[in-house]
Amino acid sequence: MATLELNNIVKDFAGTQVIKGVDLEVKDREFVVFVGPSGCGKSTLLRMIAGLESVSSGDILIDGQRMNEVGPAERGLSMVFQSYALYPHMTVEDNMGFSLRLAKVPKAERREKVLEAARILQLENLLERKPKALSGGQRQRVAIGRAIVRNPSIFLFDEPLSNLDAALRVQMRIELARLHEELDATMIYVTHDQIEAMTMADKIVVLQGGIVEQVGSPMELYHHPRNRFVAGFIGSPKMNFIDVEVREARGEGVSVRLPGGGEYSVPVDGSGCQAGDTLSLGIRPEHLTLDDNGPLEGDITVIERLGGVTSLYVQCHGEEWILVTDGEVSHRVRDNVRFGFAPARAHLFAEDGLALTHLERHPLVDVERRQNRASTAADAS
Amino acid sequence: MRSFLLQAPAVSLLLLWMLVPLCMTLWFSFQRYNLLNPFISGFAGVDNYTYLLTDPALWTAMGNTLLLVGWVLAITVVGGTLLAVLFQQEFFGRGIARLLVIAPFFVMPTVSALIWKNMMMHPVNGVLAWLFNLFGFQAVDWFSSLPLTSIILIVSWEWLPFALLILLTAIQSLDDDQVEAARMDGAGPIAIFWFITLPHLKRAISVVIMIEMIFLLTIFAEIFVTTSGGPGLASTNLAYLIYIRALLDFDVGGASAGGVIAIVLANIVAIFLIRTVARHLET
C-alpha cells in the first residue's frame, strides 16, 4: 500500500535546472513508467524519489507524508539499478539479505525471507554463488530479489533491462509484469525503450528537458498525444510531420490542403485557428496506406524489409515520408507510388506544438493494462 | 627454436645477473675468507653457518627484521586505507592535498632519514622535542631510547604514500551504484566502509603488502644514517647484520652465510605471499 505524490519538484545542479517543476501522482499498485530521450531528467527524478539526490524545491510525499529530508533507507523504497550494483564479494544469499543483516534481523528469519524471494524469482539453486558466476539475466533477478526482500512500499527501477540482450529483455519484461501482479506493489520504472513503456505501464510519464510533456495510459499517448514532441517520441518509426495550410476551420473539423494539392478534413476541434494558418500535420507510418488513387505520390528511396512488415521511405514534395506496409509489398527502389490515409488518423499541431483536440476519443484509450492479461482480466471485468 | 634464440640474449643476461652473485655468495659462504688476514683461507665446510646460527646476534636481527616489517606494514596499510577513504571525499584543495601527501615517496631514503634525524627527532632541535616541551613533557631522545620505534616511524612515513597511492586508485574504481545500493539497503558510512569498500580493496591491499614486504626486508639506508644498528643491536636487521659482518668485521665468509640465510628467509616469505596474492587475483 503506497502512493506517491510529487509537488512542483525542482532540481538545480550548480545553477542548471535539470528538473523544472514536476507534478505527479502515483496511485497505489500502479505501474508508472518514466520515458524520455537521454538527458531528459527521468533518472534524476527517480533518484530524487529514492533519496539519493536532494530536492532543490518542492515536496515528495509518500503515503501523504513529506519525505524530502528522510534518508534513502528510511523511505521504505527499493531500487534496482541499471548496472544491478550487486556486491561482488557476497554470495547471492548475502546480497539479497544484506539489508536485513544491517537491520539486525535474526539469521533464521533472514534466511526465510531470502528463500521466499528466491522462490518467486526461481533463484533457489543459485543462492551460494557469487554474482560473477551468474549470467546477465540471473544477476538481474538477484537485483530484483534484493529489492523484494526489503518488502518496500514502492519499487524503483532504473533502466533495469538495458544491459540484457533482446531475447532476454522480452522474457524479463513479461516476468516483471508477472511480478507486479504477484507482489501487488507500486512500481516506478525508468526506461528509454518505448516498447517497455508501452507494454508494462499503467501510466506513462513522458519527460523532456526536465518537464513533463504528458501523463497518460499507453494508448492515450499513442492515439491522443498532447503535443508534437509526444507524437514524435511515441511510436516507431517516427510519425511523419508536414506543414499544411488551413482552408477552413470549424468546431467540428479542420480542412487542410496538402502540399501536393489534396484536401483533407481532419475531425479535430478547429475553433482555435482560422483559414490561411499553417499547421503541422502528423500521421503515423502505419496509418499511411498505399493506394493507387491516393492524393499523395512520390518515389521510393529506401526499402527496409522486416519480413512481417516493410518500411518504405518515399520522397514526396521535398519531404521524406515513411510508410509501414505489408511485408509482401513488391515495390522496388525508385518506383513511383501513390498513397493516402484515413483523415481520422491524422493529428494537427498548432504553431506552439500543442495538438488540436480530436473530436472522438479512441475506444482503446480506457482499456486498463490488467485487461490485457489472462491472469487478471477476469477479476477486472 | 628461433623463439629460443631471440629470447636468449635477454634471458641469459638476467640469468647471469642473478646466478653469478648467487653462486659467488654460496661459494664464499663455504670459504674461510677474511679481508684482514689473507692467511686464513681454504674450505670452511659449514663452520660459517654454525658460527652464524649459534650467534645470538642473528636471532636479534631476525626478530628486529620481522618487527620492522610487521609494524611498517600494519601502519602503512591501515593508515593508507583510512587516508585513501579521506582523500576520496570531495573537499577544497583536494588536488594539492593529494600531491602533498604523496610527496614523501619521492624523497630518497637517506635524505628522509637525515631529515627525521636532524629536524624531527633530534632531542634538542627537533620538532617533536619542541612539541613535547610545548605540552610540558620531557623531550625524548628517540634514537637512543626507542631506536627500533624510530626506524619504524621513519620507514612508515616513507611508505605510507605508496600504500595510499595504490589504495586510492583502487577506491576510485569502486562502482558508485554499489555504494548507493548499500545506502538504499540502510548502510551508514561505517557499514559501507566495512562491507563494501574494504572487500573491494582486498586485492589492492594484498598487492601493497607484497610489494612493500619485498622492499622492507632489505631496509638499510635508514638504519645506517640514523642509529647505525644501535644501541648495541637494538635496531640491527638482517641486512644491517650482513653489512656489519662484511664491511666492519671484514668477514666475507660469515657475511655470505648471512646473505644465504636472508635469501632463504625472503624466499619463504615470498612463496607464502605470492600464493595468497595469486589466490586473491584469481577470484
HADDOCK unambig.tbl for C-alpha pairs under 7 A between the chains (distance, minus, plus):
assign (segid A and resid 72 and name CA) (segid B and resid 183 and name CA) 6.63 0.50 0.50
assign (segid A and resid 72 and name CA) (segid B and resid 184 and name CA) 5.29 0.50 0.50
assign (segid A and resid 73 and name CA) (segid B and resid 183 and name CA) 6.35 0.50 0.50
assign (segid A and resid 73 and name CA) (segid B and resid 184 and name CA) 4.67 0.50 0.50
assign (segid A and resid 73 and name CA) (segid B and resid 185 and name CA) 5.83 0.50 0.50
assign (segid A and resid 73 and name CA) (segid B and resid 186 and name CA) 4.54 0.50 0.50
assign (segid A and resid 78 and name CA) (segid B and resid 184 and name CA) 6.70 0.50 0.50
assign (segid A and resid 85 and name CA) (segid B and resid 177 and name CA) 5.36 0.50 0.50
assign (segid A and resid 85 and name CA) (segid B and resid 178 and name CA) 4.69 0.50 0.50
assign (segid A and resid 85 and name CA) (segid B and resid 181 and name CA) 6.48 0.50 0.50
assign (segid A and resid 86 and name CA) (segid B and resid 178 and name CA) 6.59 0.50 0.50
assign (segid A and resid 87 and name CA) (segid B and resid 178 and name CA) 6.59 0.50 0.50
assign (segid A and resid 89 and name CA) (segid B and resid 199 and name CA) 6.73 0.50 0.50
assign (segid A and resid 98 and name CA) (segid B and resid 185 and name CA) 6.98 0.50 0.50
assign (segid A and resid 99 and name CA) (segid B and resid 185 and name CA) 4.51 0.50 0.50
assign (segid A and resid 99 and name CA) (segid B and resid 186 and name CA) 6.16 0.50 0.50
assign (segid A and resid 102 and name CA) (segid B and resid 186 and name CA) 6.64 0.50 0.50
assign (segid A and resid 102 and name CA) (segid B and resid 187 and name CA) 6.57 0.50 0.50
